[in-house]
Amino acid sequence: MVYQHVPESAVPAARHQDVANRASIRRTNLGLILRRLRNVGPRSRTLLAEDLGLPKATISNLVNELVERNLVREGDVQRGGSIGRPRQAVELYGRTLCGLGVEISVDYARAIALDLRGDMILDQRITISPKQDSDALLDAVAALLARAIDRVRADGVDVIGITVAAPGEIDQDTGVVIFAANMGWSHLPIVSGLTARLGPHAPPVTLGNDARLGAIAEYAVAGTFGVHNLIYITGEVGVGAGIITNGQLFLGAAGFAGEVGHMPLDPDPQPCACGRRGCWETMVGLAALMRHAAEPDDPVRDPTRDLEDRLAEIRSRAAAGDSRTLAALDRIAHGLGLGIGLLVDILNPQAVVLGGYFAILSDHLLDTVRQVVDDRAMAPNAGGCRLLASTLGFTSAARGAAQAALESVFADPGSVSAPPDSSS
């Protein structure tokens, strides 16, 4: 018999590979437990084992590790039916860490921090001058983020990461906004600019499109009601969409899916900030509302005033029966219905969620939009699509960004260090 010599160095390499594989599987399973608890709420260890197809002993060990890291905690006692034995549930905790999201819009920036359970622990907003150059803008946003970080850290909460929600075409890999017509940006390095301003001890910064991140926040609400295919449409100076298909964010081949605001739909084509004419956002964007509702010198068209105050004035005028305001809202509603009807035909979603100012003024828009969509959509009853107003208003993009910043925890719970005393 001939014996083949195996170098000793080959054995440790194989063992290291085996250890790495086990660590990867453990990391994946820890993440599966966290995601399950996020999606369905508190579960007993027995139910988690059934849900995930893992042995009860394995689940218990994994849950114990998550408890040690303060990511889950013991919850209420659950019963498995009338004759079932009571079982201790576990639930998401994660109160000592958060994700920080910041939306940069034309006239404001908003920072929101969410803990692992999705509860908001901070909401701060600043007004931005539309005429600010990019350096001044990044200075202002960095200052907002620095204050937010200091605030949550003072409360004993660690910021896991920061995600910036910005309008326009985004290159997530480089952290650059390639083009944002309404902001006047071209190849703006947001991530590197903010990272440099925040300093070496700041959390990692990533970048995403505002509408797509808004869709993530809206899905966190709609998904609990069984809506797993939806279109979220922003209503600000620009108009964009985030598309959720089977519970997943749809990005398209190059990540640009959702630029619906530049569909050429206006029969009376107005010039658009993108350089073309007749884009949908020239019909239904915030500038179109203000143009139709008020004269140029009217205070509601003053961009230095707080946007939510200006919209409150529009609501007040509509409630008082002001004919010009009501005519403007009717015109916006018909324009919205035109574009949404096309999107419903193409994507057949369960729901279309209207955000931003569309949500703020929804009681003056929805009935007409529904009628136009029903009239124009090819499928009977618009294919069963529901038209909904966002309950998150102008917070959707920043909330979605904060959720995205927390994804690293769900991807690798083991990256979160256990506190010195995790007995609490």
C-alpha positions as CSV (number, residue, x, y, z in Angstrom):
1,M,0.0,0.0,0.0
2,V,1.3,3.4,-0.9
3,Y,0.7,6.2,1.5
4,Q,0.4,9.7,0.2
5,H,2.1,12.3,2.3
6,V,-0.1,15.2,3.3
7,P,1.8,18.4,4.3
8,E,0.9,19.5,7.8
9,S,0.1,23.0,6.6
10,A,-2.8,21.6,4.6
11,V,-4.6,20.3,7.7
12,P,-4.9,23.6,9.5
13,A,-6.1,25.3,6.2
14,A,-8.9,22.8,5.9
15,R,-9.8,23.2,9.6
16,H,-9.8,27.0,9.2
17,Q,-12.1,26.7,6.2
18,D,-14.4,24.5,8.3
19,V,-14.4,27.0,11.1
20,A,-15.2,29.8,8.6
21,N,-18.1,27.9,7.2
22,R,-19.5,27.2,10.6
23,A,-19.1,30.9,11.6
24,S,-20.9,31.9,8.3
25,I,-23.8,29.5,9.0
26,R,-24.1,30.8,12.6
27,R,-24.0,34.4,11.4
28,T,-26.7,33.6,8.9
29,N,-28.9,31.9,11.5
30,L,-28.5,34.7,14.0
31,G,-29.7,37.1,11.3
32,L,-32.6,34.9,10.4
33,I,-33.9,34.9,14.0
34,L,-33.6,38.7,14.1
35,R,-35.5,39.2,10.8
36,R,-38.2,36.7,11.9
37,L,-38.8,38.6,15.1
38,R,-38.8,41.9,13.2
39,N,-41.3,40.6,10.6
40,V,-43.8,38.6,12.8
41,G,-43.2,39.9,16.3
42,P,-42.4,38.0,19.5
43,R,-42.0,34.2,19.2
44,S,-41.2,31.4,21.5
45,R,-38.0,29.4,20.9
46,T,-40.2,26.4,19.9
47,L,-42.0,28.5,17.2
48,L,-38.7,29.9,16.0
49,A,-37.3,26.4,15.6
50,E,-40.5,25.5,13.6
51,D,-40.3,28.7,11.5
52,L,-36.7,28.3,10.6
53,G,-36.4,24.5,10.4
54,L,-33.6,24.4,13.0
55,P,-33.2,22.2,16.1
56,K,-34.6,23.6,19.3
57,A,-31.2,23.3,21.0
58,T,-29.6,25.3,18.2
59,I,-32.3,28.0,18.4
60,S,-31.8,28.2,22.2
61,N,-28.1,28.7,21.8
62,L,-28.5,31.3,19.2
63,V,-31.2,33.2,21.1
64,N,-29.0,33.2,24.2
65,E,-26.2,34.8,22.2
66,L,-28.6,37.5,20.9
67,V,-29.8,38.1,24.5
68,E,-26.1,38.6,25.6
69,R,-25.7,41.1,22.8
70,N,-28.8,43.0,23.9
71,L,-30.4,42.4,20.5
72,V,-33.3,40.4,21.9
73,R,-34.9,40.0,25.3
74,E,-37.3,37.7,27.1
75,G,-40.9,38.7,26.4
76,D,-44.3,37.7,27.6
77,V,-45.4,34.1,28.1
78,Q,-47.2,32.5,25.1
79,R,-49.5,29.6,25.1
80,G,-49.6,27.0,22.3
81,G,-53.4,26.7,22.2
82,S,-55.8,25.7,24.9
83,I,-53.8,22.7,26.0
84,G,-50.4,23.9,25.1
85,R,-47.7,24.4,27.7
86,P,-46.8,28.1,28.3
87,R,-43.6,29.2,26.6
88,Q,-41.5,32.2,27.1
89,A,-41.4,34.4,24.0
90,V,-38.4,36.4,22.9
91,E,-38.7,39.8,21.1
92,L,-36.4,42.3,19.4
93,Y,-34.7,44.7,21.8
94,G,-31.7,46.6,20.5
95,R,-32.4,49.7,22.5
96,T,-28.8,50.5,22.9
97,L,-28.1,50.9,19.2
98,C,-29.8,52.7,16.3
99,G,-29.5,53.5,12.6
100,L,-29.4,57.2,11.6
101,G,-31.1,58.3,8.4
102,V,-31.0,61.7,6.9
103,E,-33.0,63.0,3.9
104,I,-31.7,65.9,1.8
105,S,-34.4,67.6,0.0
106,V,-34.6,70.9,-1.9
107,D,-35.5,73.1,1.1
108,Y,-34.9,70.9,4.2
109,A,-32.8,68.2,5.6
110,R,-34.2,65.7,8.2
111,A,-32.4,63.3,10.5
112,I,-34.3,60.4,12.1
113,A,-32.8,57.7,14.3
114,L,-34.6,54.3,14.7
115,D,-33.7,51.6,17.2
116,L,-33.7,47.9,16.2
117,R,-37.4,47.6,16.9
118,G,-38.1,50.5,14.5
119,D,-39.1,52.9,17.2
120,M,-38.1,56.5,16.5
121,I,-35.7,58.0,19.1
122,L,-34.8,61.2,17.3
123,D,-36.3,63.5,14.7
124,Q,-34.5,66.7,13.8
125,R,-35.0,69.0,10.8
126,I,-33.3,72.1,9.4
127,T,-34.3,74.4,6.6
128,I,-32.0,74.6,3.6
129,S,-31.7,77.5,1.2
130,P,-32.4,76.5,-2.4
131,K,-29.5,78.7,-3.4
132,Q,-26.9,77.0,-1.1
133,D,-23.8,75.7,-3.0
134,S,-22.9,72.0,-2.4
135,D,-20.2,72.7,0.1
136,A,-22.4,74.8,2.3
137,L,-25.1,72.2,2.0
138,L,-22.8,69.4,3.1
139,D,-21.6,71.6,6.0
140,A,-25.2,72.1,7.1
141,V,-26.1,68.4,6.8
142,A,-22.9,67.3,8.6
143,A,-23.7,69.7,11.5
144,L,-27.2,68.2,11.7
145,L,-25.8,64.7,11.8
146,A,-23.1,65.6,14.4
147,R,-25.8,67.0,16.7
148,A,-27.9,63.9,16.2
149,I,-25.0,61.6,17.0
150,D,-24.1,63.5,20.1
151,R,-27.8,63.5,21.2
152,V,-28.3,59.7,21.0
153,R,-24.8,58.9,22.4
154,A,-25.7,61.1,25.4
155,D,-28.6,58.7,25.9
156,G,-26.3,55.7,25.8
157,V,-27.3,54.7,22.3
158,D,-24.6,53.7,19.7
159,V,-25.1,54.8,16.1
160,I,-24.4,51.7,13.9
161,G,-24.4,53.6,10.6
162,I,-25.7,56.5,8.7
163,T,-27.6,56.4,5.4
164,V,-28.3,59.5,3.3
165,A,-31.5,59.7,1.3
166,A,-30.9,62.0,-1.7
167,P,-32.9,62.7,-4.8
168,G,-31.7,61.8,-8.3
169,E,-29.6,59.1,-9.8
170,I,-27.4,57.4,-7.2
171,D,-24.2,55.4,-7.4
172,Q,-24.3,53.5,-4.1
173,D,-20.9,51.9,-4.6
174,T,-19.1,55.2,-4.8
175,G,-21.5,57.3,-2.7
176,V,-22.0,59.8,-5.5
177,V,-25.2,61.5,-6.7
178,I,-24.7,61.3,-10.4
179,F,-27.4,63.7,-11.3
180,A,-30.2,65.5,-9.4
181,A,-31.9,68.0,-11.5
182,N,-33.9,69.9,-8.9
183,M,-30.8,70.2,-6.7
184,G,-28.5,71.2,-9.5
185,W,-26.1,68.4,-8.6
186,S,-23.8,66.6,-11.0
187,H,-21.4,63.9,-9.6
188,L,-21.7,65.2,-6.1
189,P,-19.6,63.0,-3.7
190,I,-22.0,62.9,-0.7
191,V,-20.5,60.0,1.2
192,S,-16.9,61.2,1.1
193,G,-17.9,64.8,1.7
194,L,-19.9,64.0,4.8
195,T,-17.3,61.4,6.1
196,A,-14.6,64.0,5.9
197,R,-16.7,66.6,7.8
198,L,-17.8,64.1,10.5
199,G,-14.3,62.9,11.3
200,P,-12.6,59.6,11.8
201,H,-14.8,58.4,14.8
202,A,-18.1,58.8,12.9
203,P,-20.2,55.8,12.0
204,P,-19.9,54.6,8.4
205,V,-21.9,56.6,5.8
206,T,-23.8,55.1,2.9
207,L,-26.1,56.6,0.2
208,G,-29.4,55.8,-1.3
209,N,-32.2,57.3,-3.5
210,D,-34.9,59.1,-1.4
211,A,-37.9,57.5,-3.1
212,R,-36.5,54.0,-2.9
213,L,-35.6,54.4,0.7
214,G,-39.1,55.8,1.3
215,A,-40.6,52.7,-0.1
216,I,-38.7,50.6,2.4
217,A,-40.3,52.6,5.2
218,E,-43.7,52.3,3.7
219,Y,-43.3,48.6,3.2
220,A,-42.5,48.2,6.9
221,V,-46.1,49.5,7.5
222,A,-47.9,48.0,4.5
223,G,-46.3,44.6,4.8
224,T,-47.9,43.9,8.2
225,F,-51.2,44.1,6.3
226,G,-50.2,41.6,3.7
227,V,-49.3,44.2,1.0
228,H,-46.1,42.9,-0.6
229,N,-46.3,44.5,-4.0
230,L,-46.6,48.3,-3.9
231,I,-45.4,51.5,-5.5
232,Y,-44.5,54.4,-3.3
233,I,-44.7,57.8,-5.0
234,T,-43.0,60.9,-3.5
235,G,-44.7,64.3,-3.6
236,E,-42.1,67.0,-3.2
237,V,-40.4,69.4,-5.7
238,G,-39.4,66.2,-7.6
239,V,-41.6,63.2,-8.1
240,G,-40.1,59.7,-7.9
241,A,-41.1,56.2,-7.0
242,G,-39.9,53.2,-5.0
243,I,-41.2,49.8,-6.2
244,I,-41.6,46.8,-3.9
245,T,-42.1,43.5,-5.6
246,N,-42.8,40.4,-3.5
247,G,-41.4,42.1,-0.5
248,Q,-38.2,43.2,-2.2
249,L,-37.1,46.6,-3.4
250,F,-36.9,46.6,-7.2
251,L,-33.8,48.5,-8.4
252,G,-33.6,47.5,-12.1
253,A,-30.5,46.5,-14.0
254,A,-28.4,49.6,-13.1
255,G,-30.2,50.6,-9.9
256,F,-32.2,53.5,-11.4
257,A,-35.7,52.0,-11.4
258,G,-38.4,54.4,-10.2
259,E,-37.6,57.7,-12.1
260,V,-41.2,58.1,-12.9
261,G,-41.2,61.9,-12.5
262,H,-39.7,62.3,-15.9
263,M,-42.3,60.3,-17.9
264,P,-43.4,62.7,-20.6
265,L,-47.1,63.1,-19.8
266,D,-48.0,66.8,-19.8
267,P,-50.2,67.7,-22.8
268,D,-49.3,71.3,-22.1
269,P,-45.5,70.7,-21.8
270,Q,-43.7,72.9,-19.2
271,P,-39.9,73.0,-19.0
272,C,-38.5,70.6,-16.5
273,A,-35.4,71.0,-14.4
274,C,-34.0,67.9,-16.2
275,G,-33.8,69.9,-19.4
276,R,-36.8,68.3,-21.1
277,R,-40.4,69.4,-21.3
278,G,-43.7,67.9,-20.2
279,C,-42.3,65.6,-17.5
280,W,-44.9,64.3,-15.0
281,E,-43.4,66.2,-12.1
282,T,-44.1,69.5,-14.0
283,M,-47.7,68.5,-13.7
284,V,-47.9,67.2,-10.2
285,G,-44.8,68.3,-8.3
286,L,-44.8,70.8,-5.5
287,A,-43.9,73.7,-7.8
288,A,-46.9,72.9,-10.0
289,L,-49.2,73.0,-7.0
290,M,-47.9,76.3,-5.9
291,R,-48.0,77.7,-9.4
292,H,-51.7,76.8,-9.8
293,A,-52.8,77.7,-6.3
294,A,-51.2,81.1,-5.8
295,E,-49.6,84.2,-7.3
296,P,-45.8,84.5,-7.3
297,D,-45.9,87.0,-4.4
298,D,-48.2,84.9,-2.2
299,P,-46.5,83.8,1.1
300,V,-47.3,80.1,0.3
301,R,-44.8,80.3,-2.6
302,D,-42.0,81.7,-0.4
303,P,-39.4,78.9,-0.4
304,T,-37.7,80.3,2.8
305,R,-40.9,79.5,4.8
306,D,-41.3,76.1,6.4
307,L,-42.9,73.7,3.9
308,E,-45.3,72.1,6.3
309,D,-46.5,75.6,7.3
310,R,-47.1,76.5,3.7
311,L,-49.1,73.2,3.1
312,A,-51.1,73.9,6.3
313,E,-52.1,77.2,4.7
314,I,-53.1,75.4,1.5
315,R,-55.2,73.0,3.5
316,S,-56.8,75.9,5.4
317,R,-57.7,77.7,2.1
318,A,-59.2,74.5,0.7
319,A,-61.3,73.9,3.8
320,A,-62.6,77.5,3.5
321,G,-63.7,76.7,-0.1
322,D,-61.2,79.0,-1.9
323,S,-61.9,78.4,-5.5
324,R,-58.4,78.8,-6.8
325,T,-57.0,76.4,-4.3
326,L,-59.6,73.8,-5.0
327,A,-59.1,74.1,-8.7
328,A,-55.4,73.6,-8.2
329,L,-55.9,70.5,-6.1
330,D,-58.3,69.1,-8.7
331,R,-55.8,69.7,-11.5
332,I,-53.0,67.9,-9.4
333,A,-55.4,65.0,-8.7
334,H,-56.2,64.5,-12.4
335,G,-52.5,64.6,-13.3
336,L,-51.7,62.1,-10.6
337,G,-54.4,59.8,-11.8
338,L,-53.0,59.9,-15.3
339,G,-49.5,58.8,-14.3
340,I,-50.7,56.3,-11.7
341,G,-53.0,54.7,-14.2
342,L,-50.0,53.9,-16.4
343,L,-48.0,52.5,-13.5
344,V,-50.9,50.3,-12.4
345,D,-51.2,48.9,-16.0
346,I,-47.4,48.2,-16.1
347,L,-46.7,46.9,-12.6
348,N,-50.1,45.7,-11.3
349,P,-49.3,46.5,-7.6
350,Q,-51.5,45.7,-4.7
351,A,-51.3,49.3,-3.6
352,V,-50.0,52.7,-4.6
353,V,-48.9,54.8,-1.6
354,L,-48.8,58.5,-1.9
355,G,-46.2,60.3,0.2
356,G,-44.9,63.8,0.8
357,Y,-47.3,66.6,0.1
358,F,-49.7,64.2,-1.6
359,A,-50.2,62.6,1.8
360,I,-50.6,65.9,3.6
361,L,-53.4,67.0,1.1
362,S,-54.8,63.5,0.5
363,D,-58.3,64.3,1.7
364,H,-58.5,66.7,-1.2
365,L,-56.9,64.4,-3.8
366,L,-57.7,60.8,-3.3
367,D,-61.3,60.6,-4.5
368,T,-60.4,62.2,-7.8
369,V,-57.2,60.2,-8.2
370,R,-59.1,57.0,-7.6
371,Q,-61.7,57.9,-10.2
372,V,-59.2,58.8,-12.9
373,V,-57.2,55.6,-12.2
374,D,-60.3,53.4,-12.4
375,D,-61.2,55.1,-15.7
376,R,-57.8,54.8,-17.3
377,A,-56.5,51.4,-16.0
378,M,-57.0,48.5,-18.4
379,A,-57.8,45.9,-15.7
380,P,-61.2,46.0,-14.1
381,N,-61.2,47.9,-10.8
382,A,-57.5,48.8,-11.5
383,G,-56.5,45.2,-11.0
384,G,-57.5,45.4,-7.4
385,C,-55.0,48.1,-6.7
386,R,-55.7,50.2,-3.6
387,L,-54.8,53.8,-3.4
388,L,-53.4,54.8,0.0
389,A,-52.1,58.0,1.7
390,S,-48.9,57.5,3.6
391,T,-49.2,57.7,7.3
392,L,-45.5,58.8,7.5
393,G,-45.8,62.0,5.6
394,F,-42.5,63.7,5.0
395,T,-40.6,61.3,7.3
396,S,-40.6,58.2,4.9
397,A,-37.3,58.8,3.2
398,A,-35.4,59.5,6.5
399,R,-37.1,56.5,8.2
400,G,-36.2,54.2,5.3
401,A,-32.6,55.5,5.4
402,A,-32.4,54.7,9.1
403,Q,-33.8,51.2,8.5
404,A,-31.1,50.7,5.8
405,A,-28.4,51.8,8.2
406,L,-29.6,49.0,10.6
407,E,-29.2,46.3,7.9
408,S,-25.7,45.5,8.9
409,V,-27.0,44.3,12.3
410,F,-29.5,41.9,10.6
411,A,-26.8,40.8,8.2
412,D,-24.3,40.1,10.9
413,P,-25.6,40.2,14.5
414,G,-22.3,38.9,15.7
415,S,-20.7,42.2,14.8
416,V,-22.5,43.9,17.7
417,S,-20.4,43.7,20.8
418,A,-22.0,42.4,24.0
419,P,-22.2,45.2,26.7
420,P,-19.9,44.8,29.7
421,D,-23.0,43.8,31.8
422,S,-25.6,42.2,29.6
423,S,-27.6,40.8,32.6
424,S,-30.2,43.6,32.2
